[in-house]
Every structure is written in structure tokens, then in C-alpha cells.
């Protein structure tokens, strides 16, 4: 498909840095030869860690290899006049105490809550002049039940009970997000005092058990069973089950039929915004504005943030302790501790001198599951999509469904499974799962008047293609064309509205944003890579075998998403360790 205008299929190289943003960024503070703490990478977790440490009186510097801070939480003007949240694109999971502690509203963060939040249009033929059905879900439970009743009255009655059931599980699990996991190494090998301190960290687990009570077996099933098994016990209508199942597979190389897919769903329903449980929203100015607010909070208290400063390796003392970093230009920056917001693979396999790490640990990190199904496509359009199931307003103004996560090819869980199976065979999905978001429907500052920016979070696309093919420009464009053809079936005229597009396959996400395998969580959110075992057993408390080096990114507990919890938790662990040094 020939898109109009500049920016067609841009997918290569580092994030672009237009003058309007380069002028705003640059080094924050003067580079000194020594700090108390150095943070590798200015992704949101790294910035959160720096902000907390600096507030605690720890002199902290952050080094970012790109000209723009934010990591995957970044805003880029990829196509002139259109500002995209190029990678991450929605906010909900950011821990509420981070909002409060870092005073993010004071530092400019503004979020547009979405209500309704989910729209699933149907492809229904043979209806004559009738409008195809759709499923629209929001905060109004009575309206949700009315929508669901189109497909099943029984499901409409069950939906409030299901929501209460899932909210109770989220309430029980949430405290586990805000503290380091039990330090199993200290528990097994530490002194009596260290063992007692490790035992005290069991408190959130015991609290979770008390909250769940007698229903613990049912909740255990949610965490371990295929999400289809869980949903089949609640509902009978496929449009509802498939819509809910998307949150169980989003960003994960799993099928709704895969055991353990329920946890990924839970991970996506635990968030809140403005005190509203489960709410999701768009950040005013794009996701980069969140990173800006966190950085502003950090620098206001004295932290230094440096862009275009690539860390080449971790500096290790003769006694086997991290004591700073070596930059790509050869200069050394000393510090008492080093925190890495990079992935576990980059941190331990590339940046850390291997002679200081046990062979078993290195092997474990090299074997982490990083499979990713995601291709992100950013699209500039000159008008809103006009869905057959919900025609546009006469003057083309956004309607409620335009602000939602719009789920396409999601009428049936079998469609999701078939899309997954294609990728298992090394093929991009023939009928990919598409989550379409239009942030400019609530934030018109992102696009020229009358135009919009669209985020397409699509799957499944394997990192390695079958038949020896590679993700070259031809393969990228062919897949994007297939996605656009699917959208065209739901919203005729979509392809003709496209001004430009930016295609990011798994290898592109890996190269540009440092996401191993293109995995948005750094490594899969599977039960064998969570809590005690994230990123590796005995090393889940942000510490690692090299003393003084800490992990603070998505590859650490509690995992991926724009949550900030890993950064906050790691900062508190580091602060306690510094006090005892």
C-alpha cells in the first residue's frame, strides 16, 4: 500500500530527535568524576530509582545512550506534525505511591482517563442495512451488562461477579508489587539476623493468603490455568471471552490456551488512575511526558541526568565490588553502587565483566525466555477511522468508542489461538490480533487539526521468520499491509486516510529500545520467571552475584509495564545496603 507523505515505514536506527525535543533535553547537571550511585539507562524505572535515591540524600547520576530520555516511554515526532508514543502507549500500572512521592502532577504530568475503555466491533455479513454488533465496555456496570446481553443474558448477570472476583485477586496481589521478593539467598545462606530479616518479607505473601481466604484454590487456578479455562467457567459468549482474553496474551508469546496466561491478564487489571481501579489513560503529550515528569522530580532534588552518554561496562574493584562505570569515550565515573535499568541480558552478559559472575548465573541469564509476538505500528491519518459497527459523527468528531482500546480480529478466542499458532510456525499471523488506540481522540495536541495518531499493537509476529526470511523492508511492509487490510474490513476507508507509518518488528524493538527479543517485559512474564525467580532464583531481590550492582528495570520483580515498581523497590534496597556499608 502506498501511504502518502513523509515517514513511510520508518523502522530503523535510533529514536529520532527533532530540534523541538533536543533543545529541551541534554545533560541535566555537570558531570562529576564520582557519585554515590550511578544508574545505567534513563528508562522510566531508572528515572524512578534515581528520583527516590536523590530524595533520600544519595547523590545520583543517570547515563542514557540515546539523545532522548524515557526508554520505551518516549514521545517522538516521527512524521512532521504527528507526535507518537512510539513504544509504550497507555498508562495505568504506575504505582500510586510513585505519583504521590515524586509529586508528578506538580512536575507536569496530566492524564486523560478513558471511559469507555474497550471496544470490540464485529464482522457480521448478511445483515442487509443493519449495523454489525459491537461490545463496548466502560466504568458503568449497568451499561456493560446491557452491552453483554446482546450476546448472552447469562453472561451479563455473571459479569459483575467476575469483576468482583478479579478485583479481589488484584487487591491481594498488589502489595507484592511494592516490596522486594523474599531474599532466598539470605534465607538460605545468611546470618541469623539476615534470615530473620528475610522472613519478615514474607508478610505480603501471608497477607495475600488472608485476603483470598477459602477461595484460594479458585484464585490459584487463575494464575496457573489457561485463561480460556478460567473464562469458560464464567461466560459462554465468545466476543466477551475473547475481549477479556486479549489482556491475558498482550505482549506475550502465548495463546489463550497456554497454562499460566491468566497471570498476564491479572498483571493488566491491577492498575489504577486517579484512584479509579482498573482505569487506563493517555498521557497528555504522549508517554514521553511521563518520563519528563519523573526526570523533573529527580533533577529538582539534585539528580543529574546525562543523554548521549553510553555506558560501555561496569567498573569492578580488585575486591570484586562494582565501583562505577566506564563510558564509551573511555572516561570513568566512580560510585559506591551501580543500578542498571537495562535488561538482565545486557546488564550481565554485556556490561558486567564475566570473570566476576558465576558461570551458573551467566547460563541462567542467557537462557531467559525473551520470545516476543509484538509488532508496533504507529500511523498518522488525516481522519478518524469510520467503523461499520459504530459510524462516525457527521462532522467527524471523536465518539466514545474512539478513545478505547479497539480490539480487532478478537470476536472469538479461536481466532487468537490461530494467530498464535501462525507465529509458532515462524509466520506472521494471517489474521493478527490488533489493539488499535487513538490517543489524539482525547489529546488533540498530538496531531494537526482534523488529523490523528494511531497506535497499533499487533501480534503475533515471530522474531525469526520461517524459510530463512528476515525482517527486511519488504517483509515489514507486507505485514503492515496485512494489518491495514484487516482494519479496512472493520473501517472501510482507513487505508485511504493514512499519511505515514512507522513499523517496529521484534528485531526493531530490540535494536532501538534494548528490548531482548523485542520483549516489552525484558523477559517473559511466565510463572517460572516471576517473583522468587525474576530474573533468576536466589537473585530476585535486585542484588546480583557482583556486590554493589543492582537490577532496577523490567527484568526485575515485579516485571514489565510502565509500573515504576522495580525502580522504586530497587532504590529502597540500595538505600538500606548503603546505610550498612
C-alpha positions as CSV (number, residue, x, y, z in Angstrom):
1,X,0.0,0.0,0.0
2,X,1.3,3.4,-0.9
3,X,1.0,5.7,2.1
4,X,1.0,9.5,1.5
5,X,3.6,11.9,2.8
6,X,6.9,11.6,4.7
7,X,7.7,8.9,7.3
8,X,6.6,5.8,5.4
9,X,7.7,2.6,7.1
10,X,10.3,4.3,9.2
11,X,11.6,1.4,11.4
12,X,15.4,1.6,11.6
13,X,18.0,3.4,13.6
14,X,17.9,5.2,17.0
15,X,14.9,7.2,18.1
16,X,14.7,10.4,16.0
17,X,15.4,13.5,18.0
18,X,13.8,16.6,16.4
19,X,15.0,20.0,17.3
20,X,12.0,20.8,19.5
21,X,13.0,17.9,21.8
22,X,16.8,18.1,21.5
23,X,16.6,21.7,22.7
24,X,14.7,20.6,25.8
25,X,17.0,17.7,26.7
26,X,20.7,17.5,27.1
27,X,22.7,17.0,30.3
28,X,21.0,17.9,33.5
29,X,23.9,18.9,35.8
30,X,27.6,18.9,35.4
31,X,29.4,15.5,35.0
32,X,31.5,14.8,38.1
33,X,34.1,12.1,38.5
34,X,32.3,10.5,41.4
35,X,28.7,9.9,42.7
36,X,27.1,7.9,45.4
37,X,25.1,6.0,42.8
38,X,25.1,5.6,39.0
39,X,22.1,4.5,37.1
40,X,22.5,2.9,33.6
41,X,19.7,3.9,31.4
42,X,17.0,6.6,31.6
43,X,14.0,4.5,31.1
44,X,11.1,5.2,33.5
45,X,12.3,2.7,36.0
46,X,15.8,4.1,36.1
47,X,14.5,7.6,36.5
48,X,12.2,6.5,39.3
49,X,15.1,4.8,41.1
50,X,17.2,8.0,40.7
51,X,14.4,10.2,42.0
52,X,13.9,8.1,45.1
53,X,17.7,7.8,45.8
54,X,18.2,11.5,45.4
55,X,15.3,12.3,47.7
56,X,16.9,10.0,50.3
57,X,20.2,12.0,50.0
58,X,22.1,9.7,47.7
59,X,23.9,11.8,45.1
60,X,22.8,10.1,41.8
61,X,23.7,10.3,38.1
62,X,21.8,8.7,35.2
63,X,23.5,7.9,31.9
64,X,21.4,7.4,28.8
65,X,22.8,6.3,25.4
66,X,20.1,7.9,23.4
67,X,19.6,11.7,22.9
68,X,16.1,11.3,24.5
69,X,15.2,10.0,27.9
70,X,12.4,7.6,28.6
71,X,13.5,4.3,27.1
72,X,10.2,2.8,25.8
73,X,8.2,5.5,27.5
74,X,9.0,8.2,24.9
75,X,7.2,10.6,22.6
76,X,8.6,11.1,19.1
77,X,7.6,13.3,16.2
78,X,8.3,10.5,13.7
79,X,6.2,12.2,11.0
80,X,6.2,16.0,10.9
81,X,3.3,17.4,12.9
82,X,2.4,14.0,14.5
83,X,3.7,13.1,17.9
84,X,3.7,9.4,18.8
85,X,4.1,7.3,22.0
86,X,6.4,5.3,19.8
87,X,6.7,2.2,22.0
88,X,4.6,2.1,25.2
89,X,1.3,3.9,24.7
90,X,-1.0,3.6,27.7
91,X,-0.8,4.4,31.4
92,X,-2.4,2.6,34.3
93,X,0.1,0.4,36.1
94,X,2.3,3.2,37.5
95,X,2.2,2.6,41.3
96,X,0.0,5.2,43.1
97,X,2.6,6.0,45.7
98,X,5.1,7.0,43.0
99,X,2.6,9.5,41.8
100,X,2.4,10.9,45.3
101,X,6.0,10.6,46.4
102,X,7.5,12.1,43.3
103,X,4.8,14.8,43.0
104,X,4.3,14.0,39.4
105,X,1.3,16.3,38.9
106,X,3.4,19.2,40.2
107,X,6.0,18.3,37.7
108,X,3.6,18.5,34.8
109,X,2.0,15.0,34.4
110,X,-1.5,15.1,33.1
111,X,-3.5,12.0,32.2
112,X,-6.7,11.6,30.2
113,X,-8.8,8.8,31.7
114,X,-10.7,6.7,29.2
115,X,-14.3,5.8,29.8
116,X,-15.4,3.7,28.0
117,X,-12.2,1.8,27.7
118,X,-12.8,-1.3,25.4
119,X,-14.5,-1.5,22.0
120,X,-14.7,-4.8,20.1
121,X,-16.5,-4.4,16.7
122,X,-17.8,-7.5,14.9
123,X,-17.5,-8.5,11.3
124,X,-21.0,-9.8,10.5
125,X,-22.2,-10.4,7.0
126,X,-25.7,-10.8,5.6
127,X,-27.2,-8.2,7.8
128,X,-28.6,-6.1,5.0
129,X,-28.9,-2.5,6.2
130,X,-28.4,-3.4,9.8
131,X,-25.3,-2.2,11.7
132,X,-23.0,-5.0,12.8
133,X,-22.9,-5.6,16.6
134,X,-20.1,-4.4,18.9
135,X,-19.1,-4.8,22.5
136,X,-18.4,-1.5,24.4
137,X,-17.2,-1.7,28.0
138,X,-16.6,1.1,30.5
139,X,-17.0,2.1,34.1
140,X,-20.8,1.9,34.1
141,X,-21.6,-1.6,35.1
142,X,-25.3,-1.4,34.1
143,X,-24.3,-0.2,30.7
144,X,-21.7,-3.0,30.5
145,X,-24.4,-5.6,31.3
146,X,-26.6,-4.1,28.6
147,X,-23.8,-4.4,26.1
148,X,-23.0,-8.0,27.1
149,X,-26.7,-9.0,27.0
150,X,-26.6,-8.6,23.2
151,X,-24.6,-11.8,23.2
152,X,-25.7,-13.6,26.4
153,X,-28.1,-12.6,29.2
154,X,-26.4,-15.2,31.4
155,X,-23.0,-13.5,30.8
156,X,-24.5,-10.1,31.6
157,X,-25.6,-11.4,35.0
158,X,-22.2,-13.1,35.7
159,X,-20.1,-10.1,34.7
160,X,-20.3,-8.1,38.0
161,X,-19.4,-11.2,40.0
162,X,-16.4,-11.9,37.7
163,X,-15.2,-8.3,38.1
164,X,-15.5,-8.6,41.9
165,X,-13.7,-11.9,41.8
166,X,-10.8,-10.5,39.8
167,X,-10.6,-7.2,41.8
168,X,-10.3,-9.2,45.0
169,X,-7.3,-11.1,43.5
170,X,-5.7,-7.9,42.3
171,X,-6.2,-6.5,45.8
172,X,-4.4,-9.5,47.3
173,X,-1.5,-9.4,44.8
174,X,-0.9,-5.7,44.7
175,X,1.2,-5.5,48.0
176,X,3.6,-8.0,46.4
177,X,4.4,-5.4,43.7
178,X,5.6,-2.8,46.2
179,X,8.3,-4.7,48.0
180,X,11.3,-6.8,47.1
181,X,10.6,-10.6,47.0
182,X,11.8,-12.8,49.8
183,X,15.6,-12.8,49.7
184,X,16.1,-16.5,49.3
185,X,19.9,-16.2,49.2
186,X,19.9,-14.5,52.6
187,X,17.3,-17.0,53.9
188,X,19.4,-20.0,52.8
189,X,23.0,-18.7,53.4
190,X,22.8,-15.6,55.5
191,X,23.5,-15.0,59.2
192,X,20.7,-15.5,61.8
193,X,19.8,-11.8,61.6
194,X,19.7,-11.8,57.8
195,X,17.5,-14.9,57.9
196,X,15.1,-13.2,60.3
197,X,15.0,-10.1,58.1
198,X,14.3,-12.3,55.1
199,X,11.4,-14.0,57.0
200,X,9.9,-10.6,57.6
201,X,9.5,-10.1,53.9
202,X,7.0,-13.0,53.8
203,X,4.4,-10.6,55.3
204,X,2.9,-9.6,51.9
205,X,2.5,-13.3,50.9
206,X,0.7,-14.1,54.2
207,X,-1.5,-11.0,53.8
208,X,-2.4,-12.2,50.2
209,X,-3.4,-15.6,51.6
210,X,-5.6,-14.0,54.2
211,X,-7.4,-11.8,51.6
212,X,-8.1,-14.7,49.3
213,X,-9.2,-17.0,52.2
214,X,-11.2,-20.0,51.3
215,X,-11.3,-19.1,47.6
216,X,-7.5,-19.6,47.3
217,X,-7.9,-22.7,45.1
218,X,-10.0,-20.8,42.6
219,X,-7.5,-18.0,42.6
220,X,-4.6,-20.4,42.2
221,X,-6.3,-21.7,39.0
222,X,-6.4,-18.1,37.6
223,X,-2.7,-17.9,38.0
224,X,-1.8,-21.3,36.6
225,X,-4.5,-22.4,34.1
226,X,-5.1,-21.3,30.5
227,X,-7.2,-18.2,30.6
228,X,-9.7,-19.9,28.3
229,X,-10.4,-22.5,31.0
230,X,-11.0,-19.7,33.6
231,X,-13.2,-17.7,31.2
232,X,-15.2,-20.7,30.2
233,X,-16.2,-21.3,33.8
234,X,-17.7,-17.7,33.9
235,X,-19.0,-17.0,30.4
236,X,-20.5,-18.5,27.2
237,X,-20.3,-15.7,24.7
238,X,-17.1,-15.6,22.6
239,X,-17.0,-11.8,22.0
240,X,-16.8,-11.2,25.7
241,X,-14.4,-14.1,26.4
242,X,-12.1,-13.1,23.5
243,X,-12.1,-9.4,24.6
244,X,-11.1,-10.3,28.1
245,X,-8.6,-12.8,26.8
246,X,-6.6,-10.2,25.0
247,X,-5.3,-8.9,28.3
248,X,-4.0,-12.4,29.0
249,X,-1.8,-12.6,25.9
250,X,-1.0,-8.9,25.2
251,X,2.8,-8.7,24.7
252,X,3.3,-12.4,25.4
253,X,4.1,-15.2,23.1
254,X,1.3,-17.3,24.5
255,X,-2.1,-18.5,23.4
256,X,-5.3,-18.1,25.5
257,X,-4.9,-21.9,25.7
258,X,-1.5,-21.7,27.3
259,X,-1.3,-22.6,31.0
260,X,-0.4,-19.6,33.1
261,X,-1.8,-17.0,30.7
262,X,-4.1,-15.9,33.5
263,X,-1.3,-14.1,35.3
264,X,-0.7,-11.8,32.3
265,X,-4.4,-10.8,32.4
266,X,-4.1,-10.1,36.2
267,X,-1.0,-8.0,35.5
268,X,-3.0,-5.8,33.3
269,X,-6.0,-5.3,35.6
270,X,-4.1,-4.4,38.7
271,X,-3.6,-0.8,37.7
272,X,-5.5,2.4,38.7
273,X,-5.6,6.0,37.7
274,X,-6.8,9.0,39.7
275,X,-7.9,6.5,42.3
276,X,-10.1,4.5,39.8
277,X,-9.3,0.8,40.0
278,X,-8.6,-0.7,36.6
279,X,-8.7,2.6,34.7
280,X,-6.3,3.2,31.8
281,X,-5.5,6.6,30.2
282,X,-3.4,8.6,27.7
283,X,-0.7,10.9,29.0
284,X,-1.0,14.4,27.8
285,X,1.8,14.9,25.3
286,X,2.4,11.2,24.9
287,X,4.3,8.8,27.2
288,X,7.4,10.8,27.0
289,X,5.7,13.4,29.1
290,X,5.6,10.9,31.9
291,X,9.3,10.4,31.7
292,X,9.8,14.1,31.6
293,X,7.8,14.5,34.8
294,X,9.8,11.8,36.6
295,X,13.1,13.3,35.5
296,X,11.9,16.8,36.6
297,X,11.2,15.4,40.0
298,X,14.6,13.7,40.2
299,X,16.6,16.8,39.0
300,X,14.6,19.1,41.2
301,X,16.2,17.3,44.2
302,X,19.7,17.3,42.6
303,X,20.0,14.2,40.5
304,X,22.0,14.5,37.3
305,X,20.7,13.0,34.0
306,X,23.0,12.8,31.0
307,X,21.9,11.9,27.5
308,X,24.1,10.6,24.7
309,X,26.4,9.0,27.3
310,X,26.7,5.3,26.6
311,X,27.9,3.0,29.4
312,X,30.5,0.6,28.0
313,X,31.0,-1.6,31.1
314,X,30.6,-1.7,34.8
315,X,33.8,-0.9,36.7
316,X,34.8,-3.5,39.3
317,X,37.3,-3.1,42.1
318,X,40.1,-5.6,42.9
319,X,37.9,-6.8,45.9
320,X,35.1,-7.8,43.5
321,X,32.7,-4.9,44.0
322,X,31.0,-2.6,41.5
323,X,32.6,0.8,41.8
324,X,31.3,2.8,38.9
325,X,31.1,2.7,35.1
326,X,33.3,3.2,32.1
327,X,31.7,5.3,29.4
328,X,32.1,4.7,25.7
329,X,34.6,7.5,25.4
330,X,36.8,5.8,27.9
331,X,36.1,8.1,30.8
332,X,35.5,6.5,34.2
333,X,32.7,7.6,36.7
334,X,33.2,6.2,40.2
335,X,30.3,5.4,42.5
336,X,29.5,3.4,45.6
337,X,26.8,1.4,43.8
338,X,25.6,0.9,40.3
339,X,22.0,0.3,39.2
340,X,21.1,-1.0,35.8
341,X,17.8,-0.2,34.1
342,X,19.0,-2.2,31.1
343,X,17.7,-5.8,30.6
344,X,19.3,-8.6,32.6
345,X,20.9,-9.9,29.4
346,X,22.5,-6.5,28.6
347,X,23.5,-5.9,32.2
348,X,25.1,-9.3,33.0
349,X,26.1,-10.6,29.6
350,X,27.5,-7.4,28.0
351,X,28.2,-4.7,30.6
352,X,29.5,-6.8,33.5
353,X,33.0,-8.3,33.2
354,X,32.2,-12.0,33.1
355,X,35.0,-13.1,35.4
356,X,33.1,-11.6,38.3
357,X,29.9,-13.6,37.7
358,X,29.4,-17.3,38.5
359,X,29.1,-19.5,35.4
360,X,25.7,-20.9,36.5
361,X,24.3,-17.4,36.9
362,X,25.5,-16.4,33.4
363,X,24.0,-19.5,31.9
364,X,20.7,-18.9,33.7
365,X,20.5,-15.3,32.3
366,X,21.5,-16.4,28.8
367,X,18.6,-18.9,28.9
368,X,15.9,-16.4,29.9
369,X,12.7,-16.7,27.7
370,X,12.5,-13.5,25.7
371,X,10.2,-14.5,22.9
372,X,8.0,-11.7,21.7
373,X,4.9,-11.6,19.5
374,X,4.8,-7.8,19.1
375,X,5.0,-5.6,16.1
376,X,4.1,-2.0,16.9
377,X,2.9,0.2,14.1
378,X,2.5,3.9,14.5
379,X,0.2,5.5,12.0
380,X,-0.6,9.1,11.0
381,X,-4.1,9.6,9.5
382,X,-6.0,12.6,8.1
383,X,-9.3,11.5,9.6
384,X,-10.8,9.2,12.2
385,X,-11.5,5.5,11.3
386,X,-15.1,5.0,10.5
387,X,-16.2,1.6,11.8
388,X,-19.2,-0.2,10.3
389,X,-20.3,-1.2,13.8
390,X,-20.2,2.4,15.0
391,X,-20.4,5.0,12.2
392,X,-18.7,8.3,12.7
393,X,-20.4,11.5,13.7
394,X,-21.4,13.8,10.8
395,X,-18.6,16.3,11.4
396,X,-16.0,13.6,12.1
397,X,-15.6,14.4,15.8
398,X,-14.4,11.6,18.1
399,X,-17.1,9.4,19.5
400,X,-16.8,7.5,22.8
401,X,-15.5,4.3,21.2
402,X,-12.6,6.2,19.5
403,X,-11.0,6.7,22.9
404,X,-11.0,3.0,23.7
405,X,-8.6,0.1,23.1
406,X,-10.2,-1.1,19.9
407,X,-9.9,-4.9,19.6
408,X,-9.9,-6.2,16.0
409,X,-9.9,-9.9,15.0
410,X,-11.0,-10.5,18.6
411,X,-14.5,-11.9,18.2
412,X,-13.5,-15.4,19.2
413,X,-10.7,-16.9,21.3
414,X,-10.1,-19.4,18.5
415,X,-9.0,-16.5,16.3
416,X,-6.4,-15.5,18.9
417,X,-5.2,-19.1,19.2
418,X,-4.9,-19.4,15.4
419,X,-2.9,-16.2,15.2
420,X,-0.6,-17.5,17.9
421,X,-0.2,-20.8,16.0
422,X,0.9,-19.0,12.9
423,X,3.8,-17.5,14.8
424,X,4.8,-20.8,16.3
425,X,5.2,-21.9,12.7
426,X,7.5,-19.0,12.1
427,X,4.9,-16.9,10.2
428,X,3.4,-13.5,10.9
429,X,-0.3,-14.1,11.8
430,X,-2.6,-14.3,8.8
431,X,-5.3,-12.6,10.8
432,X,-3.3,-10.8,13.6
433,X,-4.7,-9.7,16.9
434,X,-4.9,-5.9,16.8
435,X,-5.2,-3.4,19.6
436,X,-5.9,0.0,18.0
437,X,-5.7,3.1,20.1
438,X,-6.2,6.7,19.1
439,X,-4.7,8.9,21.8
440,X,-5.4,12.1,19.8
441,X,-9.1,11.4,20.4
442,X,-8.6,12.8,23.9
443,X,-5.3,14.8,23.4
444,X,-5.6,16.9,20.2
445,X,-2.1,18.3,20.8
446,X,-0.6,15.2,19.2
447,X,-1.7,15.8,15.6
448,X,-2.6,18.7,13.3
449,X,-6.2,19.8,13.3
450,X,-8.5,17.2,11.9
451,X,-5.8,14.6,11.9
452,X,-4.9,11.8,14.4
453,X,-2.2,9.5,15.6
454,X,-3.0,5.8,15.8
455,X,-1.1,3.1,17.8
456,X,-1.4,-0.4,16.5
457,X,-0.2,-3.0,19.0
458,X,-0.3,-6.2,16.9
459,X,0.6,-9.8,17.3
460,X,1.7,-12.4,16.6
461,X,5.0,-11.9,14.7
462,X,7.9,-14.2,15.4
463,X,11.4,-12.7,15.9
464,X,12.8,-15.3,13.5
465,X,10.8,-16.0,10.3
466,X,10.5,-19.4,8.7
467,X,12.2,-20.3,5.5
468,X,15.3,-18.3,6.1
469,X,13.5,-15.0,5.7
470,X,14.5,-11.9,7.6
471,X,12.5,-8.8,8.7
472,X,13.6,-6.6,5.8
473,X,11.7,-3.7,4.4
474,X,9.7,-5.9,2.1
475,X,8.6,-8.2,5.0
476,X,7.8,-5.3,7.3
477,X,5.6,-3.6,4.6
478,X,3.9,-6.9,3.7
479,X,2.9,-7.5,7.3
480,X,1.8,-3.9,7.8
481,X,-0.3,-4.1,4.6
482,X,-2.0,-7.2,6.0
483,X,-2.8,-5.4,9.3
484,X,-4.2,-2.4,7.3
485,X,-6.3,-4.8,5.2
486,X,-7.8,-6.2,8.4
487,X,-8.6,-2.7,9.7
488,X,-10.1,-1.8,6.3
489,X,-12.6,-4.7,6.7
490,X,-13.9,-3.1,10.0
491,X,-13.5,0.5,9.0
492,X,-13.7,1.0,5.2
493,X,-11.6,4.0,4.0
494,X,-8.9,3.5,6.6
495,X,-6.2,2.8,4.1
496,X,-7.0,5.9,2.2
497,X,-6.6,8.1,5.3
498,X,-3.0,7.0,6.0
499,X,-0.4,9.8,5.9
500,X,2.6,7.8,7.1
501,X,3.5,4.8,9.2
502,X,6.3,3.5,11.4
503,X,6.8,-0.3,11.6
504,X,8.6,-1.8,14.6
505,X,9.0,-5.6,14.4
506,X,10.6,-7.6,17.3
507,X,14.2,-7.1,15.9
508,X,13.5,-3.4,15.6
509,X,12.2,-3.2,19.2
510,X,15.3,-5.0,20.4
511,X,17.7,-2.8,18.4
512,X,16.1,0.6,19.1
513,X,14.8,0.2,22.7
514,X,17.1,-2.5,24.0
515,X,14.2,-5.0,24.5
516,X,15.7,-8.5,24.2
517,X,13.9,-10.4,21.5
518,X,11.6,-7.4,21.2
519,X,10.0,-8.5,24.5
520,X,8.3,-5.5,26.1
521,X,8.8,-7.0,29.6
522,X,12.6,-7.7,29.1
523,X,11.8,-11.4,29.7
524,X,8.6,-13.3,29.6
525,X,6.1,-12.9,32.4
526,X,5.7,-16.6,32.9
527,X,5.4,-18.3,36.3
528,X,8.9,-19.6,36.1
529,X,10.3,-16.1,35.6
530,X,8.3,-14.2,38.3
531,X,8.8,-13.2,41.9
532,X,11.4,-15.5,43.5
533,X,12.8,-16.4,40.1
534,X,13.0,-12.9,38.4
535,X,15.4,-12.7,36.8
536,X,16.9,-15.8,38.4
537,X,16.4,-17.9,41.6
538,X,18.4,-16.6,44.6
539,X,18.8,-13.2,42.8
540,X,15.3,-11.8,42.8
541,X,15.9,-9.0,45.4
542,X,17.5,-6.6,42.9
543,X,21.0,-7.7,44.0
544,X,23.2,-9.9,41.9
545,X,26.4,-12.0,42.5
546,X,28.6,-8.9,41.9
547,X,28.3,-6.8,45.1
548,X,27.2,-3.2,44.6
549,X,25.5,-3.9,41.2
550,X,21.7,-3.9,41.2
551,X,19.0,-4.5,38.6
552,X,16.2,-1.9,38.6
553,X,14.4,-2.5,35.2
554,X,11.6,-4.6,33.9
555,X,13.6,-7.7,34.1
556,X,13.5,-7.5,37.9
557,X,10.4,-8.0,40.1
558,X,7.6,-7.3,39.6
559,X,8.2,-7.2,35.8
560,X,7.2,-5.1,32.8
561,X,4.7,-2.4,32.0
562,X,5.1,1.3,32.9
563,X,4.8,0.5,36.6
564,X,7.9,2.1,38.2
565,X,7.8,-0.5,41.0
566,X,11.1,-2.1,40.1
567,X,12.8,1.3,40.2
568,X,11.2,2.2,43.5
569,X,11.8,-1.1,45.2
570,X,15.4,-1.3,44.0
571,X,16.1,2.2,45.3
572,X,14.9,1.2,48.8
573,X,17.1,-2.0,48.7
574,X,20.1,0.1,47.6
575,X,19.5,2.7,50.3
576,X,19.4,0.0,53.1
577,X,22.6,-1.5,51.8
578,X,24.3,1.8,51.6
579,X,23.5,2.5,55.2
580,X,25.1,-0.7,56.2
581,X,28.3,-0.2,54.2
